[in-house]
Amino acid sequence: MNKASILWLFFLWIAHNAISQSLTQISSVTLGPYNTSSAEIAAYDSATKKLFVINGNLNSLNIINIANPASPIILDTLYMSAYGSSANSVAVKNGIVAVAVTGTNPQDSGSVVFYNTSGVFLKSLKVGPMPDMICFTPDGNYVLTANEGEPNDAYTIDPEGSVSVINISGGIAATTQANVKFATFNHFTLSSLDPSIRIFGPSATIAQDLEPEYITVDANSEYAYVTCQENNAIAKVHIPTDSVVALFGLGFKDHNQPGKGLDASDNNGYIYITPRPVKGMYQPDAIASYTYMGQTYLVTANEGDARDYTGFSEVQRVKNLTLNTTAFPMATMLKNDSVIGRLNVTTTLGNGSMGYTELYSFGARSFSIWNSSGVMVYDSNDDFEQKTAQIYPNYFNCNHNGSSNNRKTRSDDKGPEPEGVAIGKVSGHVYAFIGLERIGGVMVYEITNPNAPVFIEYYNPRNFAHAPNSGLAGDLGVEGVLFIPASASPNGQNLLVLANEVSGNVSIHTFNAPLSVQDEIFSSNNTINIYPNPNTGSFFIEKQSIEPAFVNIYDLAGKQIYSQTILGSSTHINTSLSKGMYLVAIQEGNTVQYQKIIVE
């Protein structure tokens, strides 16, 4: 294929992706009127073509027929009051539905309730306090719950967090279980833990302080990775031995670096995403996992969460703190409401004898990818705020409830607040779908190579023409994100299901994966890797062979603007390219491979 043909196809690809939309809503079913129902987590059974959806406000489970996804029908509602005060999560596999329910007294044991897919009760059993998330292992042999174990409001009772491992390999009638706790860490001193793991509850042991939030399990059903959101950590649990084998601190995001800034004030009238002298605690809520080159990678939605109780609160605005003037020579300016004065930060970190030397905000306003040892390989930096600002400037960082869509009302807190995440695989490509709780909608990234994710789309089915409390605003407060592959879906299409907490509805969307440059230009397997991508004009190229190769970079006008020779299997490319999209052509002998890059 000659250069002219390649560039012509490249331009067609650009035009296609400039106007196409990968997600399209095809239906929505309301569990109840606005403010009376809360759709939180959804699970899908391909054999019966049913959705199982938690209604948090009504402590119930809705069973929905989606044999025709364009016309979902609510079949039944199962109420959980006999088992506890709050249904939190649901999972389904091999004809078994499992529901996690908080106890009548939240600090007491919770329950897991088993049904068949027709809604017939099978069994219930006790687990740790506040089972916040439930899942099956891929092999179907175990059910796991993340038992958060939050304190009471007075902070006088603080149960230990735990992970319940329920063995169902012998059938529901013969279950066995273990409640995996963190007592083995109690002999640690805080200085012996990773310093980014937050242990800070009043008089709490490490086991009491750790609060498991969400679980993902590797493809081999051997290890569970559990977010401990308030603690800014991930616990690694070995399922066969019911043991915690590692506890990873997630570090902190330096918002003072270019490309990692944030809009930190709800008090000024303009969008200003810029570096600020603040550290972000990643504090992920949802976590998912996938395999690349035989290794497990973890994907987190870095929502952030604070402990804010009557008996103890860590939340304070920057303007109310004493800032160390050596660390913050511009302290007076920073404490202005229009700068970072109104930003909510924790009082548990950064305070010295002469005032705060560091400031730590809640969440990272991003999604991240980590390897199985808890080392970050990618973060979306300030993408979420930049892209929502570009697409919805009039509603940037708005809230999901109340009587108005006023922009920037969440800038002083956690911004767009990424909460849910799902992973889908389409035609060999892996996609991450990250739900934004406040402004709403879903960020879509292609993450096949965890070192080089590519932004695909920001999709938001919210209707900004109406106030949130009008009942006419569409999807509000996306909580649960569920991907159904075409091979399992009722209509043979890839589907994305959103469970919306505030608007109380479940919406169903088709996902038409966009064609990549490799797909449209190339029919053979690509054996090159470019990372990071997006980048700043500086990136690495890796290829499988050690043969010499020629690198050429073209702009959107088809002009060759850069060339370099690769003498081995990898090289570093450092260009002065301006922001935009480019085509990289790598030639080995008579073979040419192509990839797009985005320079930010």
Backbone torsions as a table, in degrees:
resi	resn	phi	psi	omega
1	MET	NA	129.1	-176.5
2	ASN	-83.2	170.5	-175.4
3	LYS	-60.1	-41.4	-178.0
4	ALA	-61.4	-41.4	180.0
5	SER	-67.1	-40.6	179.5
6	ILE	-61.1	-48.2	-177.0
7	LEU	-66.7	-35.0	178.3
8	TRP	-63.1	-44.2	177.4
9	LEU	-64.7	-36.3	178.7
10	PHE	-62.5	-42.5	179.7
11	PHE	-66.3	-37.0	176.2
12	LEU	-62.6	-41.2	178.5
13	TRP	-62.0	-42.5	179.2
14	ILE	-61.4	-47.3	-179.2
15	ALA	-61.7	-41.7	179.6
16	HIS	-60.0	-48.0	-175.6
17	ASN	-76.0	-20.8	178.4
18	ALA	-71.9	-29.1	-174.5
19	ILE	-112.5	-13.1	-174.3
20	SER	-86.2	160.5	176.9
21	GLN	-129.8	128.0	-175.4
22	SER	-80.5	-29.7	-179.5
23	LEU	-107.9	136.0	178.3
24	THR	-140.4	127.0	179.9
25	GLN	-75.0	134.0	178.5
26	ILE	-115.6	-16.5	178.9
27	SER	-167.1	166.7	175.0
28	SER	-153.0	138.1	177.0
29	VAL	-126.8	129.5	-177.0
30	THR	-94.9	129.7	179.4
31	LEU	-80.3	-18.1	-179.8
32	GLY	173.3	170.2	-178.4
33	PRO	-61.1	158.2	177.7
34	TYR	-52.1	134.6	178.2
35	ASN	76.2	1.0	176.3
36	THR	-111.9	-25.2	179.4
37	SER	-126.1	157.3	-177.0
38	SER	-143.3	102.9	176.1
39	ALA	-80.0	120.6	-171.0
40	GLU	-116.3	-56.0	-177.7
41	ILE	-132.0	138.3	178.7
42	ALA	-122.6	144.0	174.6
43	ALA	-132.0	152.1	-173.7
44	TYR	-127.2	136.7	175.4
45	ASP	-112.7	115.0	-174.5
46	SER	-72.2	-28.4	-177.6
47	ALA	-66.9	-39.3	-178.1
48	THR	-103.9	-5.5	-178.4
49	LYS	57.1	46.2	-179.4
50	LYS	-120.0	144.7	168.0
51	LEU	-99.8	142.3	173.8
52	PHE	-118.2	119.7	-168.7
53	VAL	-127.8	130.3	175.7
54	ILE	-77.9	129.0	171.7
55	ASN	-107.5	98.1	-172.7
56	GLY	-64.4	-41.1	-177.3
57	ASN	-64.6	-33.0	-176.8
58	LEU	-102.7	6.7	178.0
59	ASN	51.2	51.9	-173.0
60	SER	-143.6	170.4	175.7
61	LEU	-122.8	122.0	175.3
62	ASN	-94.3	136.6	174.1
63	ILE	-107.2	122.4	-172.1
64	ILE	-123.7	128.4	176.0
65	ASN	-83.4	121.3	176.1
66	ILE	-122.1	35.2	175.0
67	ALA	-55.2	-35.7	167.2
68	ASN	-111.2	99.4	-174.3
69	PRO	-61.0	-21.5	178.6
70	ALA	-78.1	-8.8	-178.3
71	SER	-145.2	70.1	-178.9
72	PRO	-67.6	147.0	-177.9
73	ILE	-129.6	125.8	175.5
74	ILE	-74.6	120.3	-176.6
75	LEU	-93.1	-36.9	-172.5
76	ASP	-161.6	157.8	174.4
77	THR	-130.1	122.9	178.8
78	LEU	-106.8	123.4	-178.3
79	TYR	-94.8	141.9	-170.7
80	MET	-106.0	11.1	-173.9
81	SER	-61.4	-25.2	178.8
82	ALA	-70.9	-16.1	-174.5
83	TYR	-113.8	-10.3	-179.8
84	GLY	161.9	-171.7	-171.0
85	SER	-95.3	-17.8	-173.0
86	SER	-155.2	117.1	170.7
87	ALA	-77.0	129.9	-172.5
88	ASN	-113.6	-35.5	-170.3
89	SER	-156.8	157.7	-179.5
90	VAL	-143.8	148.5	175.0
91	ALA	-144.5	155.4	179.7
92	VAL	-143.3	140.3	176.8
93	LYS	-163.5	139.5	175.3
94	ASN	52.2	38.7	176.3
95	GLY	81.2	7.0	-179.1
96	ILE	-115.7	130.9	177.0
97	VAL	-107.2	130.1	179.8
98	ALA	-121.4	129.2	-177.5
99	VAL	-119.9	132.9	177.4
100	ALA	-98.3	129.3	-174.0
101	VAL	-132.7	128.9	174.0
102	THR	-70.6	144.4	-179.1
103	GLY	-65.2	165.7	178.1
104	THR	-58.0	-44.0	166.9
105	ASN	-96.2	113.6	-171.6
106	PRO	-57.4	-25.5	-179.1
107	GLN	-85.1	-4.1	175.2
108	ASP	-91.7	178.9	-178.6
109	SER	-58.2	144.2	172.0
110	GLY	-95.9	-172.5	-177.7
111	SER	-134.9	153.3	164.4
112	VAL	-114.5	128.0	-177.5
113	VAL	-115.8	127.0	-178.4
114	PHE	-104.1	136.5	174.5
115	TYR	-131.8	164.2	164.5
116	ASN	-88.4	176.9	-173.2
117	THR	-74.3	-5.3	172.5
118	SER	-92.0	-0.8	179.0
119	GLY	88.5	14.2	178.9
120	VAL	-85.1	127.0	-178.8
121	PHE	-62.7	136.8	178.0
122	LEU	-114.1	-45.9	-173.6
123	LYS	-174.1	154.3	168.9
124	SER	-133.4	151.9	176.7
125	LEU	-148.9	159.4	-177.2
126	LYS	-87.1	143.9	174.8
127	VAL	-133.9	-169.3	-178.8
128	GLY	-67.9	169.4	-178.6
129	PRO	-64.3	136.5	176.2
130	MET	57.9	64.8	174.0
131	PRO	-67.8	105.8	-169.7
132	ASP	-91.5	-21.7	-179.1
133	MET	-148.9	146.0	179.7
134	ILE	-135.1	146.0	177.8
135	CYS	-155.0	158.8	169.9
136	PHE	-95.3	151.4	168.8
137	THR	-74.1	154.6	-178.5
138	PRO	-55.3	-32.8	-179.6
139	ASP	-80.8	-5.1	177.3
140	GLY	78.1	5.6	-175.8
141	ASN	-85.8	-18.9	-175.5
142	TYR	-134.0	150.9	167.0
143	VAL	-116.9	132.6	-178.1
144	LEU	-120.4	142.4	173.0
145	THR	-126.3	142.7	172.6
146	ALA	-96.4	108.9	-175.6
147	ASN	-97.5	105.4	-168.3
148	GLU	-68.5	-37.5	177.7
149	GLY	61.3	46.0	179.8
150	GLU	-68.9	154.0	176.0
151	PRO	-74.3	167.1	171.3
152	ASN	-75.5	171.2	-172.5
153	ASP	-64.2	-31.9	178.9
154	ALA	-78.5	-10.0	-177.8
155	TYR	60.8	35.4	176.3
156	THR	-100.3	-17.1	176.7
157	ILE	-127.3	123.0	-177.3
158	ASP	-136.3	90.5	-178.5
159	PRO	-69.2	159.5	178.3
160	GLU	-73.8	139.2	171.0
161	GLY	-73.1	156.5	-176.9
162	SER	-160.0	169.4	172.8
163	VAL	-125.3	117.1	177.8
164	SER	-85.8	130.0	178.5
165	VAL	-114.2	107.4	-174.8
166	ILE	-106.6	118.0	-179.4
167	ASN	-87.4	116.0	-179.8
168	ILE	-114.5	15.2	-175.7
169	SER	-62.2	-25.2	178.4
170	GLY	-93.4	7.8	-178.4
171	GLY	103.1	159.4	-177.2
172	ILE	-63.0	-32.8	-178.8
173	ALA	-69.5	-19.2	-174.4
174	ALA	-121.1	38.1	-178.4
175	THR	-69.3	147.7	167.9
176	THR	-126.4	158.2	-177.5
177	GLN	-151.3	159.0	172.8
178	ALA	-135.5	138.6	173.8
179	ASN	-100.6	104.4	-176.4
180	VAL	-80.6	118.1	-179.1
181	LYS	-112.8	-177.6	-172.9
182	PHE	-115.5	23.7	-176.5
183	ALA	-61.5	-27.6	-179.9
184	THR	-63.6	-18.7	178.9
185	PHE	-86.7	-8.5	-176.0
186	ASN	-66.0	-23.1	178.8
187	HIS	-80.3	-8.2	177.0
188	PHE	-72.7	144.5	164.8
189	THR	-85.4	155.7	-178.5
190	LEU	-60.7	-31.3	-179.4
191	SER	-70.5	-17.4	179.6
192	SER	-88.6	-11.0	174.9
193	LEU	-85.9	161.0	170.2
194	ASP	-54.7	128.4	-174.7
195	PRO	-63.7	-14.9	178.4
196	SER	-87.8	-3.9	172.7
197	ILE	-80.8	121.6	-173.8
198	ARG	-92.9	113.5	172.9
199	ILE	-118.9	105.2	-167.1
200	PHE	-148.4	3.4	178.5
201	GLY	-67.3	145.3	-179.0
202	PRO	-56.7	120.4	175.5
203	SER	60.5	19.8	-175.8
204	ALA	-87.2	141.7	167.3
205	THR	-74.9	169.3	177.3
206	ILE	-61.1	-41.2	-179.3
207	ALA	-64.1	-36.4	177.1
208	GLN	-71.4	-36.8	-171.5
209	ASP	-76.0	-31.3	-179.1
210	LEU	-70.7	130.1	-174.7
211	GLU	-125.3	90.6	178.5
212	PRO	-58.5	134.4	-173.1
213	GLU	-116.2	-46.3	-169.6
214	TYR	-152.1	152.1	-172.9
215	ILE	-130.6	141.9	162.6
216	THR	-130.9	151.9	-177.2
217	VAL	-122.5	140.1	-179.1
218	ASP	-69.1	167.7	-173.3
219	ALA	-62.9	-24.0	-178.4
220	ASN	-90.3	1.6	-178.7
221	SER	59.4	30.0	-178.6
222	GLU	-101.6	-42.9	-176.4
223	TYR	-120.8	138.1	170.7
224	ALA	-106.5	139.5	177.4
225	TYR	-114.8	121.7	-167.5
226	VAL	-120.9	119.9	175.6
227	THR	-75.2	137.4	169.9
228	CYS	-114.8	90.6	-162.7
229	GLN	-62.3	-54.9	-178.1
230	GLU	-60.7	-26.6	-176.3
231	ASN	-88.1	-5.6	-179.9
232	ASN	59.2	47.2	-172.8
233	ALA	-147.5	162.8	171.3
234	ILE	-126.7	129.9	175.9
235	ALA	-99.4	139.5	177.3
236	LYS	-107.5	119.5	-175.5
237	VAL	-112.7	128.3	174.8
238	HIS	-86.5	110.4	-170.8
239	ILE	-66.0	-45.5	-177.4
240	PRO	-61.3	-29.1	-177.9
241	THR	-106.6	5.0	177.9
242	ASP	51.7	50.7	-175.2
243	SER	-140.4	146.5	173.1
244	VAL	-84.2	119.9	-175.5
245	VAL	-104.4	-12.9	178.8
246	ALA	-161.7	153.8	175.5
247	LEU	-135.0	113.2	-174.3
248	PHE	-101.9	124.1	166.9
249	GLY	-78.6	143.0	-173.5
250	LEU	-97.4	0.9	177.8
251	GLY	73.7	-167.3	-176.9
252	PHE	-134.1	148.5	179.8
253	LYS	-92.5	127.4	179.8
254	ASP	-86.5	97.9	-179.2
255	HIS	-71.9	-1.5	179.5
256	ASN	-90.6	2.4	179.3
257	GLN	-94.6	145.4	176.7
258	PRO	-55.1	136.6	-179.8
259	GLY	84.6	-6.9	-179.8
260	LYS	-120.3	19.8	-177.3
261	GLY	-72.2	-174.5	179.2
262	LEU	-155.4	157.2	171.1
263	ASP	-91.4	110.6	-164.5
264	ALA	-107.7	4.2	-176.4
265	SER	-131.8	137.6	172.6
266	ASP	-99.2	10.1	-171.0
267	ASN	-104.8	-16.6	178.1
268	ASN	-98.9	164.3	-172.7
269	GLY	-95.7	13.3	-175.0
270	TYR	-134.9	156.9	176.5
271	ILE	-83.4	124.2	-177.1
272	TYR	-140.7	87.9	178.6
273	ILE	-90.7	108.2	-170.5
274	THR	-149.6	156.8	175.6
275	PRO	-59.9	138.2	177.7
276	ARG	-136.2	150.4	-178.8
277	PRO	-76.5	67.0	-176.7
278	VAL	-137.1	143.2	172.2
279	LYS	-101.9	136.8	177.5
280	GLY	-100.0	130.1	173.5
281	MET	-85.1	123.7	-173.7
282	TYR	-61.4	-48.5	173.2
283	GLN	42.6	61.7	-177.4
284	PRO	-68.6	147.5	169.5
285	ASP	-91.8	-89.5	-176.7
286	ALA	-74.2	151.4	178.1
287	ILE	-140.2	143.1	176.1
288	ALA	-136.5	170.1	-177.7
289	SER	-145.5	156.9	175.0
290	TYR	-155.7	172.7	-175.7
291	THR	-113.7	135.2	175.5
292	TYR	-137.6	125.9	-179.4
293	MET	52.5	38.6	176.8
294	GLY	79.0	3.2	-178.2
295	GLN	-114.2	148.7	178.6
296	THR	-86.2	133.3	175.6
297	TYR	-124.2	144.9	-175.8
298	LEU	-110.7	136.9	179.6
299	VAL	-117.5	125.3	-176.1
300	THR	-122.1	144.2	171.6
301	ALA	-99.0	111.5	-167.6
302	ASN	-88.4	73.1	-173.6
303	GLU	-70.7	-49.7	-172.4
304	GLY	91.0	146.0	176.6
305	ASP	-158.9	144.2	-178.2
306	ALA	-116.5	153.1	168.6
307	ARG	-88.9	116.8	-175.1
308	ASP	-138.9	83.4	-176.1
309	TYR	-116.9	165.2	175.5
310	THR	-61.3	-39.5	-177.7
311	GLY	-81.4	-15.3	179.7
312	PHE	-166.2	130.1	175.2
313	SER	-137.2	135.9	179.1
314	GLU	-101.1	-0.5	-169.8
315	VAL	-89.9	131.4	175.5
316	GLN	-152.5	149.4	175.5
317	ARG	-82.8	148.5	-176.7
318	VAL	-57.0	-38.8	-175.1
319	LYS	-63.8	-19.2	-179.4
320	ASN	-93.2	2.6	-178.8
321	LEU	-102.1	154.4	171.3
322	THR	-87.6	116.3	-178.9
323	LEU	-95.6	135.1	175.3
324	ASN	-66.3	120.0	-173.6
325	THR	-74.1	-15.1	172.9
326	THR	-74.9	-44.4	177.9
327	ALA	-72.7	-33.2	-178.8
328	PHE	-127.2	78.0	-178.3
329	PRO	-62.4	-20.3	178.2
330	MET	-104.6	37.2	-173.1
331	ALA	-57.4	-43.6	-178.1
332	THR	-61.5	-43.1	178.7
333	MET	-66.3	-43.4	-177.6
334	LEU	-62.3	-34.5	-176.3
335	LYS	-78.1	-1.7	174.5
336	ASN	-63.3	141.4	-178.5
337	ASP	-58.0	-30.4	-176.6
338	SER	-83.5	-5.8	179.1
339	VAL	-104.7	-97.0	175.9
340	ILE	-126.1	14.1	-177.0
341	GLY	-59.1	-33.4	-177.7
342	ARG	-94.7	-0.6	180.0
343	LEU	-66.6	130.9	177.0
344	ASN	-80.4	128.9	179.6
345	VAL	-134.0	170.2	177.7
346	THR	-89.5	144.7	174.9
347	THR	-90.6	0.8	-173.8
348	THR	-91.3	-6.3	-178.8
349	LEU	-133.1	146.3	169.9
350	GLY	87.0	0.3	-176.5
351	ASN	-90.6	125.9	177.9
352	GLY	-117.7	-174.6	-176.5
353	SER	-66.4	-23.5	-178.9
354	MET	-113.3	26.6	179.4
355	GLY	105.1	-179.4	-176.4
356	TYR	-73.1	126.8	176.6
357	THR	-98.8	-14.7	175.8
358	GLU	-144.5	150.5	179.2
359	LEU	-120.5	137.2	-175.9
360	TYR	-127.8	117.8	179.2
361	SER	-96.6	168.0	-173.3
362	PHE	-92.0	124.4	179.6
363	GLY	80.0	169.9	-176.7
364	ALA	-121.9	3.3	176.9
365	ARG	54.3	41.2	-173.1
366	SER	-158.4	177.2	163.3
367	PHE	-119.9	153.4	-177.3
368	SER	-131.6	157.6	171.6
369	ILE	-120.5	133.1	-176.5
370	TRP	-126.9	151.4	171.6
371	ASN	-82.8	178.9	-173.4
372	SER	-73.3	-2.9	173.9
373	SER	-102.8	8.7	177.6
374	GLY	80.7	18.5	178.6
375	VAL	-95.6	127.6	-179.3
376	MET	-69.8	133.3	174.4
377	VAL	-113.3	-14.3	179.1
378	TYR	-160.9	143.8	169.3
379	ASP	-139.6	142.8	-178.2
380	SER	-78.6	2.4	174.3
381	ASN	55.1	-123.6	-178.1
382	ASP	-102.4	19.4	-177.7
383	ASP	-52.1	-46.1	-171.6
384	PHE	-62.4	-44.5	178.6
385	GLU	-71.1	-38.8	-179.8
386	GLN	-62.6	-43.6	-174.9
387	LYS	-76.3	-37.6	176.1
388	THR	-67.7	-33.8	177.1
389	ALA	-66.2	-38.0	-178.9
390	GLN	-70.7	-40.7	-173.1
391	ILE	-88.3	-37.4	-179.0
392	TYR	-127.1	63.7	-176.5
393	PRO	-61.3	-29.8	-178.4
394	ASN	-78.8	-12.0	-177.4
395	TYR	-126.8	14.4	-177.4
396	PHE	-52.5	129.6	177.6
397	ASN	53.2	33.3	176.6
398	CYS	-79.4	168.3	-179.2
399	ASN	-91.0	174.1	-177.2
400	HIS	-109.4	9.4	178.7
401	ASN	-143.6	175.5	179.9
402	GLY	93.9	-166.5	-171.6
403	SER	-101.4	5.4	-178.2
404	SER	-147.0	163.3	174.9
405	ASN	-106.9	32.4	-175.3
406	ASN	-56.5	130.9	-178.1
407	ARG	-74.2	157.9	172.9
408	LYS	70.8	8.1	-179.4
409	THR	-68.5	-15.0	178.4
410	ARG	-109.1	5.1	-177.8
411	SER	-64.8	-30.2	-178.8
412	ASP	-82.8	-0.7	-177.9
413	ASP	-118.2	-98.4	-176.2
414	LYS	-124.3	20.7	175.3
415	GLY	60.6	-132.9	-177.8
416	PRO	-72.6	-15.8	172.4
417	GLU	59.2	71.1	175.1
418	PRO	-63.9	128.3	-174.9
419	GLU	-125.5	-53.7	-176.3
420	GLY	-99.5	153.4	177.1
421	VAL	-146.7	139.4	173.2
422	ALA	-136.3	154.0	179.5
423	ILE	-120.2	136.8	176.7
424	GLY	-133.0	145.1	178.9
425	LYS	-114.7	125.5	-178.3
426	VAL	-133.9	119.7	176.0
427	SER	51.0	42.6	177.6
428	GLY	83.6	-5.7	178.6
429	HIS	-102.1	141.6	179.4
430	VAL	-105.5	132.4	-178.3
431	TYR	-121.7	142.5	173.1
432	ALA	-109.5	134.4	178.0
433	PHE	-116.6	114.9	-175.5
434	ILE	-113.8	118.2	-179.6
435	GLY	-83.3	135.7	177.9
436	LEU	-102.8	115.2	-170.2
437	GLU	-67.9	-38.0	-170.0
438	ARG	-86.8	-70.3	178.9
439	ILE	-67.2	-25.1	176.5
440	GLY	95.9	175.7	176.6
441	GLY	86.7	-173.9	-172.4
442	VAL	-134.8	132.9	169.1
443	MET	-90.9	132.6	-179.1
444	VAL	-117.0	126.3	178.0
445	TYR	-128.8	143.1	169.2
446	GLU	-88.4	120.3	-171.1
447	ILE	-124.7	23.9	-177.1
448	THR	-47.9	-51.0	172.4
449	ASN	-94.7	112.0	-175.6
450	PRO	-62.9	-19.0	178.3
451	ASN	-81.4	-12.7	-172.0
452	ALA	-144.0	58.6	176.1
453	PRO	-62.9	153.1	179.8
454	VAL	-129.0	128.3	177.4
455	PHE	-66.3	133.5	179.9
456	ILE	-107.8	-50.0	-171.0
457	GLU	-166.6	147.5	163.1
458	TYR	-111.8	120.1	-174.3
459	TYR	-121.2	127.0	-178.6
460	ASN	-136.2	109.6	179.6
461	PRO	-82.6	6.7	178.5
462	ARG	-67.2	144.3	177.8
463	ASN	-102.0	100.1	-176.0
464	PHE	-76.1	-5.0	177.4
465	ALA	-72.4	-12.9	-177.9
466	HIS	-123.5	148.2	175.8
467	ALA	-67.6	151.0	-178.8
468	PRO	-55.8	-41.5	-175.6
469	ASN	-83.2	10.3	179.1
470	SER	-80.0	-18.5	-174.3
471	GLY	79.5	5.9	-176.9
472	LEU	-120.0	9.8	-170.7
473	ALA	-91.0	5.9	178.9
474	GLY	74.4	-147.6	-175.4
475	ASP	-68.5	127.0	178.2
476	LEU	-134.9	129.5	174.8
477	GLY	71.4	56.7	179.4
478	VAL	-60.0	124.1	-177.3
479	GLU	-110.1	-52.3	-178.7
480	GLY	-109.5	139.0	179.2
481	VAL	-124.9	126.9	-175.8
482	LEU	-133.5	126.0	176.4
483	PHE	-102.6	131.3	176.1
484	ILE	-116.5	113.7	-178.6
485	PRO	-69.0	156.0	-178.2
486	ALA	-55.8	-34.5	-177.7
487	SER	-65.8	-20.2	-178.5
488	ALA	-113.8	-10.6	-172.2
489	SER	-78.9	159.0	-177.0
490	PRO	-67.9	-28.2	-176.0
491	ASN	-111.3	11.0	178.2
492	GLY	74.1	13.4	177.3
493	GLN	-114.8	152.5	172.2
494	ASN	-67.9	131.5	-178.1
495	LEU	-123.2	145.9	171.2
496	LEU	-120.6	124.3	-178.6
497	VAL	-108.2	129.1	178.4
498	LEU	-114.1	126.3	173.5
499	ALA	-100.0	118.0	-170.2
500	ASN	-106.7	114.9	-170.7
501	GLU	-68.3	-42.1	-173.3
502	VAL	-82.8	-45.0	-179.7
503	SER	-80.8	-11.3	173.8
504	GLY	67.4	29.8	-179.8
505	ASN	-126.2	162.0	172.6
506	VAL	-115.4	123.8	-179.7
507	SER	-112.9	144.8	-177.4
508	ILE	-118.2	134.0	-173.9
509	HIS	-133.7	139.7	171.8
510	THR	-82.7	147.4	177.1
511	PHE	-121.2	110.9	175.1
512	ASN	-102.2	100.8	-175.0
513	ALA	-59.1	128.7	179.2
514	PRO	-67.3	144.4	176.4
515	LEU	-71.7	138.0	178.5
516	SER	-90.4	169.1	176.7
517	VAL	-57.1	-43.8	-178.7
518	GLN	-62.1	-41.8	-178.2
519	ASP	-62.5	-43.3	-172.5
520	GLU	-83.3	-32.5	-175.5
521	ILE	-93.8	-24.6	-164.8
522	PHE	-129.3	139.0	176.6
523	SER	-107.4	-15.3	-178.8
524	SER	-92.5	168.7	179.5
525	ASN	-71.2	137.3	178.7
526	ASN	-85.1	132.5	-176.9
527	THR	-118.0	24.1	177.1
528	ILE	-118.5	156.1	-179.3
529	ASN	-134.3	124.7	176.7
530	ILE	-116.5	125.7	179.5
531	TYR	-151.7	151.9	-9.8
532	PRO	-72.0	157.9	177.8
533	ASN	-150.4	110.0	9.9
534	PRO	-65.5	162.1	-180.0
535	ASN	-145.9	-175.1	-179.2
536	THR	-106.8	17.4	-176.0
537	GLY	102.9	-6.0	177.0
538	SER	-116.9	122.8	-176.7
539	PHE	-156.4	169.8	179.7
540	PHE	-111.7	145.4	173.1
541	ILE	-118.4	127.1	174.4
542	GLU	-119.8	142.4	175.8
543	LYS	-139.4	160.7	-172.6
544	GLN	-73.6	-35.7	-177.4
545	SER	-90.4	164.7	177.3
546	ILE	-103.2	8.5	-180.0
547	GLU	-69.8	149.2	175.9
548	PRO	-60.1	149.0	179.6
549	ALA	-144.6	157.3	178.9
550	PHE	-111.1	131.2	-179.6
551	VAL	-108.0	126.2	173.8
552	ASN	-126.9	138.0	179.0
553	ILE	-117.8	132.8	-178.2
554	TYR	-117.8	144.1	173.2
555	ASP	-87.5	-177.6	-174.7
556	LEU	-70.6	-14.6	176.4
557	ALA	-87.6	-1.1	-179.5
558	GLY	86.6	8.4	-178.5
559	LYS	-84.8	130.4	175.6
560	GLN	-74.0	123.0	-173.9
561	ILE	-120.4	-3.7	-179.4
562	TYR	-160.2	146.1	174.4
563	SER	-149.2	149.5	179.8
564	GLN	-161.9	155.0	178.8
565	THR	-105.0	134.8	173.4
566	ILE	-100.6	122.6	-177.5
567	LEU	-97.0	-12.9	178.7
568	GLY	-132.6	-149.0	-178.2
569	SER	-88.2	-9.0	-179.9
570	SER	-152.9	157.0	176.5
571	THR	-158.7	161.4	177.0
572	HIS	-104.4	127.7	177.6
573	ILE	-105.6	126.8	179.7
574	ASN	-128.6	105.7	-175.1
575	THR	-116.7	173.1	174.5
576	SER	-111.9	35.1	-178.3
577	LEU	-64.1	139.3	174.2
578	SER	-77.7	168.7	-177.8
579	LYS	-59.8	139.8	179.2
580	GLY	152.5	-170.5	-179.2
581	MET	-112.1	140.2	-175.4
582	TYR	-138.0	160.2	174.8
583	LEU	-109.1	125.1	177.5
584	VAL	-102.9	124.2	177.7
585	ALA	-112.4	126.8	-178.4
586	ILE	-121.8	118.6	-174.4
587	GLN	-111.7	125.0	171.4
588	GLU	-119.6	111.5	-175.9
589	GLY	60.9	-122.4	179.1
590	ASN	-96.6	4.2	-177.9
591	THR	-100.9	130.9	178.0
592	VAL	-122.3	131.8	175.5
593	GLN	-118.8	150.9	-172.5
594	TYR	-131.6	142.0	171.0
595	GLN	-144.4	150.6	173.2
596	LYS	-91.4	151.8	171.3
597	ILE	-129.8	152.4	176.5
598	ILE	-118.1	124.8	178.0
599	VAL	-102.7	124.2	-178.2
600	GLU	-111.2	NA	NA
